Amino acid sequence: LGMVTALTMNTPEGLRREINKVRGMTKKPFGVNLTILPALLPADYDGFVKVICEERVPVIEITGGNPGKYVPQLKAAGVKIIHKSATLKHALNAQKAGVDLIEIAGFESSIAGRKSD
């Protein structure tokens, strides 16, 4: 499953253009990765989610923050929600929030766990 990274598009409308570009290159399903880290990466997270819903992207992978705020909106748009979790606590919170799939990533894959730090 190919993923577009939302935050590299800088704005929700930039993401919309990239989604349409991907649709022009393939008829296969794809998803959007949205990393929610407002303290480190201030962004229009609400706007990105709105575009994902409006464009009916089949899958979103949320990393970082709690996905709970966006679950009802995403589900109403028919978007399948993957939450990438590095800890059991975050995985359980994502499950309670109602995500469709939890992806477990080792702590070493997170920003905090990089050996170069």
N, CA, C and O atoms as a GROMACS GRO file, in nm:
protein
  468
    1LEU      N    1   0.086  -0.118   0.000
    1LEU     CA    2   0.000   0.000   0.000
    1LEU      C    3   0.089   0.123   0.000
    1LEU      O    4   0.165   0.145   0.095
    2GLY      N    5   0.081   0.202  -0.104
    2GLY     CA    6   0.159   0.326  -0.111
    2GLY      C    7   0.098   0.433  -0.022
    2GLY      O    8  -0.023   0.440  -0.005
    3MET      N    9   0.184   0.516   0.034
    3MET     CA   10   0.140   0.623   0.124
    3MET      C   11   0.194   0.757   0.078
    3MET      O   12   0.310   0.768   0.037
    4VAL      N   13   0.110   0.857   0.084
    4VAL     CA   14   0.149   0.996   0.066
    4VAL      C   15   0.168   1.053   0.206
    4VAL      O   16   0.086   1.030   0.294
    5THR      N   17   0.275   1.128   0.226
    5THR     CA   18   0.300   1.188   0.357
    5THR      C   19   0.240   1.329   0.359
    5THR      O   20   0.287   1.417   0.286
    6ALA      N   21   0.140   1.349   0.440
    6ALA     CA   22   0.066   1.475   0.440
    6ALA      C   23   0.154   1.595   0.470
    6ALA      O   24   0.147   1.696   0.400
    7LEU      N   25   0.236   1.586   0.573
    7LEU     CA   26   0.308   1.703   0.618
    7LEU      C   27   0.415   1.750   0.520
    7LEU      O   28   0.460   1.864   0.529
    8THR      N   29   0.456   1.665   0.427
    8THR     CA   30   0.552   1.713   0.327
    8THR      C   31   0.484   1.799   0.222
    8THR      O   32   0.552   1.861   0.140
    9MET      N   33   0.353   1.805   0.223
    9MET     CA   34   0.278   1.887   0.128
    9MET      C   35   0.257   2.029   0.181
    9MET      O   36   0.210   2.115   0.107
   10ASN      N   37   0.291   2.053   0.305
   10ASN     CA   38   0.285   2.184   0.372
   10ASN      C   39   0.146   2.238   0.401
   10ASN      O   40   0.124   2.297   0.506
   11THR      N   41   0.051   2.218   0.310
   11THR     CA   42  -0.085   2.270   0.331
   11THR      C   43  -0.187   2.163   0.292
   11THR      O   44  -0.156   2.073   0.215
   12PRO      N   45  -0.308   2.174   0.346
   12PRO     CA   46  -0.413   2.081   0.304
   12PRO      C   47  -0.438   2.084   0.152
   12PRO      O   48  -0.458   1.979   0.092
   13GLU      N   49  -0.435   2.201   0.091
   13GLU     CA   50  -0.458   2.207  -0.054
   13GLU      C   51  -0.342   2.145  -0.132
   13GLU      O   52  -0.363   2.089  -0.239
   14GLY      N   53  -0.221   2.154  -0.078
   14GLY     CA   54  -0.108   2.085  -0.139
   14GLY      C   55  -0.128   1.934  -0.134
   14GLY      O   56  -0.096   1.863  -0.228
   15LEU      N   57  -0.183   1.886  -0.021
   15LEU     CA   58  -0.213   1.743  -0.009
   15LEU      C   59  -0.320   1.704  -0.111
   15LEU      O   60  -0.310   1.598  -0.173
   16ARG      N   61  -0.422   1.787  -0.128
   16ARG     CA   62  -0.527   1.757  -0.224
   16ARG      C   63  -0.467   1.741  -0.365
   16ARG      O   64  -0.502   1.648  -0.438
   17ARG      N   65  -0.377   1.831  -0.402
   17ARG     CA   66  -0.313   1.821  -0.533
   17ARG      C   67  -0.233   1.691  -0.546
   17ARG      O   68  -0.236   1.626  -0.651
   18GLU      N   69  -0.164   1.653  -0.439
   18GLU     CA   70  -0.084   1.529  -0.443
   18GLU      C   71  -0.175   1.407  -0.452
   18GLU      O   72  -0.142   1.312  -0.524
   19ILE      N   73  -0.286   1.406  -0.381
   19ILE     CA   74  -0.383   1.296  -0.389
   19ILE      C   75  -0.432   1.281  -0.533
   19ILE      O   76  -0.437   1.170  -0.586
   20ASN      N   77  -0.466   1.392  -0.595
   20ASN     CA   78  -0.514   1.387  -0.733
   20ASN      C   79  -0.403   1.344  -0.830
   20ASN      O   80  -0.431   1.277  -0.930
   21LYS      N   81  -0.280   1.380  -0.800
   21LYS     CA   82  -0.167   1.336  -0.881
   21LYS      C   83  -0.152   1.184  -0.872
   21LYS      O   84  -0.133   1.117  -0.973
   22VAL      N   85  -0.161   1.130  -0.750
   22VAL     CA   86  -0.152   0.985  -0.732
   22VAL      C   87  -0.265   0.916  -0.807
   22VAL      O   88  -0.243   0.815  -0.874
   23ARG      N   89  -0.385   0.969  -0.796
   23ARG     CA   90  -0.499   0.909  -0.868
   23ARG      C   91  -0.479   0.908  -1.019
   23ARG      O   92  -0.531   0.821  -1.089
   24GLY      N   93  -0.404   1.004  -1.070
   24GLY     CA   94  -0.374   1.008  -1.212
   24GLY      C   95  -0.269   0.905  -1.253
   24GLY      O   96  -0.255   0.873  -1.371
   25MET      N   97  -0.194   0.853  -1.155
   25MET     CA   98  -0.087   0.758  -1.184
   25MET      C   99  -0.126   0.612  -1.159
   25MET      O  100  -0.062   0.521  -1.211
   26THR      N  101  -0.232   0.590  -1.079
   26THR     CA  102  -0.271   0.452  -1.046
   26THR      C  103  -0.419   0.446  -1.013
   26THR      O  104  -0.479   0.544  -0.968
   27LYS      N  105  -0.475   0.332  -1.037
   27LYS     CA  106  -0.614   0.305  -0.996
   27LYS      C  107  -0.615   0.221  -0.867
   27LYS      O  108  -0.722   0.191  -0.813
   28LYS      N  109  -0.497   0.185  -0.819
   28LYS     CA  110  -0.486   0.104  -0.697
   28LYS      C  111  -0.514   0.190  -0.574
   28LYS      O  112  -0.499   0.312  -0.578
   29PRO      N  113  -0.555   0.127  -0.464
   29PRO     CA  114  -0.576   0.202  -0.340
   29PRO      C  115  -0.442   0.254  -0.286
   29PRO      O  116  -0.336   0.197  -0.311
   30PHE      N  117  -0.450   0.361  -0.211
   30PHE     CA  118  -0.333   0.420  -0.146
   30PHE      C  119  -0.382   0.486  -0.018
   30PHE      O  120  -0.502   0.493   0.007
   31GLY      N  121  -0.290   0.534   0.060
   31GLY     CA  122  -0.327   0.600   0.184
   31GLY      C  123  -0.248   0.727   0.204
   31GLY      O  124  -0.160   0.762   0.126
   32VAL      N  125  -0.281   0.796   0.313
   32VAL     CA  126  -0.209   0.915   0.354
   32VAL      C  127  -0.160   0.894   0.496
   32VAL      O  128  -0.235   0.851   0.583
   33ASN      N  129  -0.032   0.924   0.518
   33ASN     CA  130   0.025   0.922   0.652
   33ASN      C  131   0.014   1.062   0.709
   33ASN      O  132   0.053   1.160   0.645
   34LEU      N  133  -0.040   1.072   0.830
   34LEU     CA  134  -0.049   1.200   0.899
   34LEU      C  135   0.015   1.185   1.036
   34LEU      O  136  -0.036   1.114   1.123
   35THR      N  137   0.127   1.252   1.055
   35THR     CA  138   0.196   1.252   1.184
   35THR      C  139   0.145   1.371   1.263
   35THR      O  140   0.156   1.486   1.220
   36ILE      N  141   0.088   1.342   1.380
   36ILE     CA  142   0.030   1.447   1.464
   36ILE      C  143   0.124   1.474   1.582
   36ILE      O  144   0.125   1.400   1.680
   37LEU      N  145   0.201   1.579   1.569
   37LEU     CA  146   0.293   1.622   1.675
   37LEU      C  147   0.290   1.774   1.683
   37LEU      O  148   0.386   1.840   1.644
   38PRO      N  149   0.179   1.831   1.733
   38PRO     CA  150   0.163   1.977   1.728
   38PRO      C  151   0.273   2.056   1.799
   38PRO      O  152   0.304   2.168   1.756
   39ALA      N  153   0.331   2.003   1.904
   39ALA     CA  154   0.436   2.077   1.974
   39ALA      C  155   0.564   2.085   1.891
   39ALA      O  156   0.638   2.184   1.899
   40LEU      N  157   0.590   1.983   1.810
   40LEU     CA  158   0.711   1.980   1.727
   40LEU      C  159   0.684   2.027   1.584
   40LEU      O  160   0.769   2.091   1.522
   41LEU      N  161   0.567   1.994   1.532
   41LEU     CA  162   0.533   2.023   1.392
   41LEU      C  163   0.397   2.092   1.385
   41LEU      O  164   0.297   2.027   1.358
   42PRO      N  165   0.392   2.223   1.410
   42PRO     CA  166   0.264   2.291   1.400
   42PRO      C  167   0.211   2.284   1.256
   42PRO      O  168   0.283   2.317   1.162
   43ALA      N  169   0.090   2.240   1.240
   43ALA     CA  170   0.030   2.224   1.107
   43ALA      C  171  -0.121   2.231   1.119
   43ALA      O  172  -0.176   2.225   1.228
   44ASP      N  173  -0.186   2.243   1.006
   44ASP     CA  174  -0.333   2.246   1.001
   44ASP      C  175  -0.385   2.101   0.996
   44ASP      O  176  -0.435   2.056   0.894
   45TYR      N  177  -0.373   2.031   1.108
   45TYR     CA  178  -0.414   1.890   1.114
   45TYR      C  179  -0.562   1.874   1.079
   45TYR      O  180  -0.598   1.781   1.007
   46ASP      N  181  -0.647   1.962   1.130
   46ASP     CA  182  -0.790   1.955   1.098
   46ASP      C  183  -0.812   1.969   0.948
   46ASP      O  184  -0.894   1.898   0.890
   47GLY      N  185  -0.739   2.059   0.886
   47GLY     CA  186  -0.751   2.079   0.742
   47GLY      C  187  -0.705   1.959   0.661
   47GLY      O  188  -0.767   1.924   0.561
   48PHE      N  189  -0.595   1.895   0.705
   48PHE     CA  190  -0.548   1.775   0.637
   48PHE      C  191  -0.652   1.664   0.644
   48PHE      O  192  -0.679   1.597   0.545
   49VAL      N  193  -0.710   1.644   0.762
   49VAL     CA  194  -0.812   1.539   0.778
   49VAL      C  195  -0.935   1.572   0.694
   49VAL      O  196  -0.994   1.482   0.634
   50LYS      N  197  -0.973   1.698   0.689
   50LYS     CA  198  -1.088   1.738   0.607
   50LYS      C  199  -1.064   1.702   0.460
   50LYS      O  200  -1.154   1.649   0.395
   51VAL      N  201  -0.944   1.730   0.408
   51VAL     CA  202  -0.913   1.698   0.268
   51VAL      C  203  -0.915   1.547   0.246
   51VAL      O  204  -0.967   1.499   0.146
   52ILE      N  205  -0.858   1.471   0.340
   52ILE     CA  206  -0.857   1.324   0.329
   52ILE      C  207  -1.001   1.272   0.320
   52ILE      O  208  -1.029   1.182   0.240
   53CYS      N  209  -1.089   1.328   0.400
   53CYS     CA  210  -1.229   1.286   0.398
   53CYS      C  211  -1.298   1.329   0.269
   53CYS      O  212  -1.368   1.250   0.206
   54GLU      N  213  -1.279   1.454   0.230
   54GLU     CA  214  -1.343   1.505   0.108
   54GLU      C  215  -1.298   1.428  -0.016
   54GLU      O  216  -1.377   1.404  -0.107
   55GLU      N  217  -1.172   1.389  -0.018
   55GLU     CA  218  -1.117   1.317  -0.133
   55GLU      C  219  -1.140   1.166  -0.124
   55GLU      O  220  -1.103   1.091  -0.214
   56ARG      N  221  -1.202   1.123  -0.015
   56ARG     CA  222  -1.233   0.981   0.004
   56ARG      C  223  -1.110   0.892  -0.012
   56ARG      O  224  -1.115   0.789  -0.080
   57VAL      N  225  -1.002   0.934   0.050
   57VAL     CA  226  -0.881   0.850   0.050
   57VAL      C  227  -0.916   0.722   0.125
   57VAL      O  228  -0.977   0.730   0.232
   58PRO      N  229  -0.881   0.606   0.072
   58PRO     CA  230  -0.926   0.481   0.136
   58PRO      C  231  -0.868   0.454   0.274
   58PRO      O  232  -0.934   0.393   0.358
   59VAL      N  233  -0.744   0.501   0.299
   59VAL     CA  234  -0.675   0.466   0.424
   59VAL      C  235  -0.596   0.587   0.476
   59VAL      O  236  -0.535   0.660   0.398
   60ILE      N  237  -0.600   0.605   0.607
   60ILE     CA  238  -0.510   0.701   0.672
   60ILE      C  239  -0.428   0.625   0.774
   60ILE      O  240  -0.479   0.538   0.844
   61GLU      N  241  -0.301   0.658   0.781
   61GLU     CA  242  -0.213   0.606   0.886
   61GLU      C  243  -0.177   0.726   0.973
   61GLU      O  244  -0.111   0.819   0.928
   62ILE      N  245  -0.222   0.720   1.098
   62ILE     CA  246  -0.194   0.829   1.192
   62ILE      C  247  -0.081   0.784   1.284
   62ILE      O  248  -0.085   0.674   1.340
   63THR      N  249   0.018   0.869   1.297
   63THR     CA  250   0.128   0.845   1.390
   63THR      C  251   0.137   0.964   1.484
   63THR      O  252   0.087   1.072   1.454
   64GLY      N  253   0.201   0.944   1.596
   64GLY     CA  254   0.219   1.054   1.690
   64GLY      C  255   0.102   1.065   1.784
   64GLY      O  256   0.085   0.983   1.874
   65GLY      N  257   0.020   1.166   1.764
   65GLY     CA  258  -0.088   1.198   1.857
   65GLY      C  259  -0.204   1.101   1.858
   65GLY      O  260  -0.214   1.011   1.774
   66ASN      N  261  -0.291   1.122   1.955
   66ASN     CA  262  -0.411   1.041   1.972
   66ASN      C  263  -0.506   1.065   1.855
   66ASN      O  264  -0.538   1.180   1.826
   67PRO      N  265  -0.552   0.959   1.789
   67PRO     CA  266  -0.640   0.975   1.674
   67PRO      C  267  -0.786   1.002   1.709
   67PRO      O  268  -0.867   1.029   1.621
   68GLY      N  269  -0.821   0.994   1.838
   68GLY     CA  270  -0.961   0.997   1.880
   68GLY      C  271  -1.042   1.113   1.825
   68GLY      O  272  -1.158   1.094   1.788
   69LYS      N  273  -0.984   1.230   1.819
   69LYS     CA  274  -1.056   1.349   1.770
   69LYS      C  275  -1.107   1.330   1.628
   69LYS      O  276  -1.212   1.384   1.591
   70TYR      N  277  -1.033   1.254   1.547
   70TYR     CA  278  -1.063   1.242   1.405
   70TYR      C  279  -1.140   1.116   1.367
   70TYR      O  280  -1.188   1.106   1.255
   71VAL      N  281  -1.151   1.020   1.457
   71VAL     CA  282  -1.213   0.892   1.423
   71VAL      C  283  -1.356   0.907   1.370
   71VAL      O  284  -1.387   0.851   1.265
   72PRO      N  285  -1.445   0.980   1.437
   72PRO     CA  286  -1.582   0.990   1.384
   72PRO      C  287  -1.587   1.050   1.243
   72PRO      O  288  -1.660   1.001   1.157
   73GLN      N  289  -1.511   1.155   1.220
   73GLN     CA  290  -1.509   1.222   1.089
   73GLN      C  291  -1.455   1.129   0.981
   73GLN      O  292  -1.511   1.121   0.871
   74LEU      N  293  -1.346   1.058   1.010
   74LEU     CA  294  -1.286   0.966   0.914
   74LEU      C  295  -1.379   0.849   0.885
   74LEU      O  296  -1.396   0.810   0.769
   75LYS      N  297  -1.438   0.793   0.988
   75LYS     CA  298  -1.529   0.678   0.968
   75LYS      C  299  -1.652   0.719   0.886
   75LYS      O  300  -1.698   0.644   0.801
   76ALA      N  301  -1.704   0.839   0.912
   76ALA     CA  302  -1.820   0.887   0.837
   76ALA      C  303  -1.787   0.900   0.688
   76ALA      O  304  -1.876   0.888   0.604
   77ALA      N  305  -1.660   0.925   0.656
   77ALA     CA  306  -1.618   0.938   0.516
   77ALA      C  307  -1.574   0.804   0.457
   77ALA      O  308  -1.536   0.798   0.340
   78GLY      N  309  -1.581   0.698   0.536
   78GLY     CA  310  -1.545   0.566   0.486
   78GLY      C  311  -1.396   0.539   0.481
   78GLY      O  312  -1.352   0.447   0.411
   79VAL      N  313  -1.317   0.618   0.553
   79VAL     CA  314  -1.172   0.602   0.555
   79VAL      C  315  -1.133   0.498   0.660
   79VAL      O  316  -1.177   0.506   0.775
   80LYS      N  317  -1.052   0.401   0.621
   80LYS     CA  318  -0.999   0.304   0.717
   80LYS      C  319  -0.883   0.368   0.792
   80LYS      O  320  -0.800   0.435   0.731
   81ILE      N  321  -0.878   0.348   0.923
   81ILE     CA  322  -0.781   0.417   1.008
   81ILE      C  323  -0.680   0.319   1.065
   81ILE      O  324  -0.715   0.225   1.137
   82ILE      N  325  -0.554   0.342   1.031
   82ILE     CA  326  -0.442   0.269   1.090
   82ILE      C  327  -0.376   0.364   1.188
   82ILE      O  328  -0.351   0.480   1.157
   83HIS      N  329  -0.346   0.314   1.307
   83HIS     CA  330  -0.267   0.395   1.401
   83HIS      C  331  -0.136   0.325   1.427
   83HIS      O  332  -0.133   0.210   1.471
   84LYS      N  333  -0.027   0.395   1.400
   84LYS     CA  334   0.106   0.340   1.426
   84LYS      C  335   0.143   0.375   1.570
   84LYS      O  336   0.151   0.492   1.607
   85SER      N  337   0.166   0.272   1.651
   85SER     CA  338   0.194   0.289   1.792
   85SER      C  339   0.330   0.228   1.827
   85SER      O  340   0.366   0.122   1.777
   86ALA      N  341   0.403   0.298   1.912
   86ALA     CA  342   0.533   0.247   1.956
   86ALA      C  343   0.526   0.188   2.097
   86ALA      O  344   0.621   0.127   2.144
   87THR      N  345   0.412   0.207   2.164
   87THR     CA  346   0.397   0.154   2.300
   87THR      C  347   0.262   0.086   2.314
   87THR      O  348   0.168   0.117   2.241
   88LEU      N  349   0.252  -0.005   2.408
   88LEU     CA  350   0.126  -0.072   2.436
   88LEU      C  351   0.021   0.029   2.482
   88LEU      O  352  -0.096   0.020   2.442
   89LYS      N  353   0.061   0.126   2.563
   89LYS     CA  354  -0.032   0.229   2.611
   89LYS      C  355  -0.097   0.302   2.493
   89LYS      O  356  -0.218   0.321   2.490
   90HIS      N  357  -0.016   0.344   2.396
   90HIS     CA  358  -0.070   0.416   2.281
   90HIS      C  359  -0.158   0.325   2.195
   90HIS      O  360  -0.260   0.368   2.142
   91ALA      N  361  -0.119   0.200   2.182
   91ALA     CA  362  -0.200   0.104   2.105
   91ALA      C  363  -0.337   0.084   2.170
   91ALA      O  364  -0.438   0.082   2.101
   92LEU      N  365  -0.339   0.070   2.301
   92LEU     CA  366  -0.466   0.051   2.371
   92LEU      C  367  -0.554   0.176   2.362
   92LEU      O  368  -0.676   0.165   2.348
   93ASN      N  369  -0.492   0.294   2.369
   93ASN     CA  370  -0.570   0.418   2.354
   93ASN      C  371  -0.628   0.428   2.213
   93ASN      O  372  -0.742   0.471   2.197
   94ALA      N  373  -0.551   0.389   2.113
   94ALA     CA  374  -0.600   0.392   1.975
   94ALA      C  375  -0.715   0.293   1.957
   94ALA      O  376  -0.814   0.323   1.889
   95GLN      N  377  -0.702   0.176   2.019
   95GLN     CA  378  -0.809   0.077   2.013
   95GLN      C  379  -0.937   0.134   2.074
   95GLN      O  380  -1.045   0.121   2.017
   96LYS      N  381  -0.925   0.197   2.191
   96LYS     CA  382  -1.041   0.258   2.257
   96LYS      C  383  -1.103   0.368   2.170
   96LYS      O  384  -1.224   0.390   2.173
   97ALA      N  385  -1.018   0.437   2.095
   97ALA     CA  386  -1.067   0.546   2.010
   97ALA      C  387  -1.144   0.493   1.889
   97ALA      O  388  -1.222   0.567   1.828
   98GLY      N  389  -1.124   0.364   1.855
   98GLY     CA  390  -1.202   0.304   1.747
   98GLY      C  391  -1.131   0.291   1.613
   98GLY      O  392  -1.197   0.278   1.510
   99VAL      N  393  -0.996   0.293   1.614
   99VAL     CA  394  -0.926   0.276   1.487
   99VAL      C  395  -0.951   0.136   1.432
   99VAL      O  396  -0.990   0.046   1.506
  100ASP      N  397  -0.927   0.117   1.303
  100ASP     CA  398  -0.952  -0.012   1.239
  100ASP      C  399  -0.836  -0.108   1.252
  100ASP      O  400  -0.856  -0.230   1.255
  101LEU      N  401  -0.715  -0.056   1.261
  101LEU     CA  402  -0.596  -0.140   1.266
  101LEU      C  403  -0.488  -0.069   1.344
  101LEU      O  404  -0.471   0.052   1.332
  102ILE      N  405  -0.416  -0.144   1.424
  102ILE     CA  406  -0.302  -0.088   1.498
  102ILE      C  407  -0.175  -0.149   1.441
  102ILE      O  408  -0.161  -0.271   1.433
  103GLU      N  409  -0.084  -0.063   1.403
  103GLU     CA  410   0.047  -0.104   1.352
  103GLU      C  411   0.148  -0.080   1.464
  103GLU      O  412   0.163   0.031   1.514
  104ILE      N  413   0.215  -0.186   1.504
  104ILE     CA  414   0.312  -0.173   1.612
  104ILE      C  415   0.450  -0.149   1.552
  104ILE      O  416   0.500  -0.228   1.471
  105ALA      N  417   0.511  -0.040   1.593
  105ALA     CA  418   0.647  -0.007   1.550
  105ALA      C  419   0.733  -0.004   1.675
  105ALA      O  420   0.691   0.048   1.778
  106GLY      N  421   0.851  -0.060   1.667
  106GLY     CA  422   0.941  -0.059   1.782
  106GLY      C  423   0.977   0.082   1.823
  106GLY      O  424   0.976   0.174   1.742
  107PHE      N  425   1.008   0.098   1.949
  107PHE     CA  426   1.046   0.228   2.003
  107PHE      C  427   1.162   0.288   1.924
  107PHE      O  428   1.171   0.409   1.908
  108GLU      N  429   1.251   0.201   1.875
  108GLU     CA  430   1.366   0.250   1.802
  108GLU      C  431   1.329   0.317   1.669
  108GLU      O  432   1.410   0.389   1.611
  109SER      N  433   1.206   0.294   1.622
  109SER     CA  434   1.164   0.359   1.497
  109SER      C  435   1.108   0.498   1.520
  109SER      O  436   1.085   0.573   1.426
  110SER      N  437   1.085   0.533   1.646
  110SER     CA  438   1.029   0.665   1.675
  110SER      C  439   1.140   0.767   1.685
  110SER      O  440   1.258   0.732   1.696
  111ILE      N  441   1.103   0.893   1.681
  111ILE     CA  442   1.199   1.001   1.691
  111ILE      C  443   1.276   0.989   1.821
  111ILE      O  444   1.398   1.011   1.823
  112ALA      N  445   1.208   0.956   1.929
  112ALA     CA  446   1.272   0.950   2.061
  112ALA      C  447   1.372   0.835   2.072
  112ALA      O  448   1.462   0.840   2.155
  113GLY      N  449   1.357   0.732   1.991
  113GLY     CA  450   1.439   0.614   2.007
  113GLY      C  451   1.557   0.605   1.910
  113GLY      O  452   1.622   0.500   1.904
  114ARG      N  453   1.587   0.708   1.837
  114ARG     CA  454   1.696   0.702   1.740
  114ARG      C  455   1.830   0.694   1.809
  114ARG      O  456   1.858   0.768   1.903
  115LYS      N  457   1.914   0.601   1.761
  115LYS     CA  458   2.045   0.581   1.823
  115LYS      C  459   2.137   0.701   1.807
  115LYS      O  460   2.230   0.718   1.886
  116SER      N  461   2.114   0.784   1.707
  116SER     CA  462   2.200   0.900   1.686
  116SER      C  463   2.172   1.011   1.787
  116SER      O  464   2.248   1.108   1.794
  117ASP      N  465   2.064   0.998   1.865
  117ASP     CA  466   2.032   1.102   1.965
  117ASP      C  467   2.116   1.086   2.090
  117ASP      O  468   2.102   1.164   2.184
   0.00000   0.00000   0.00000
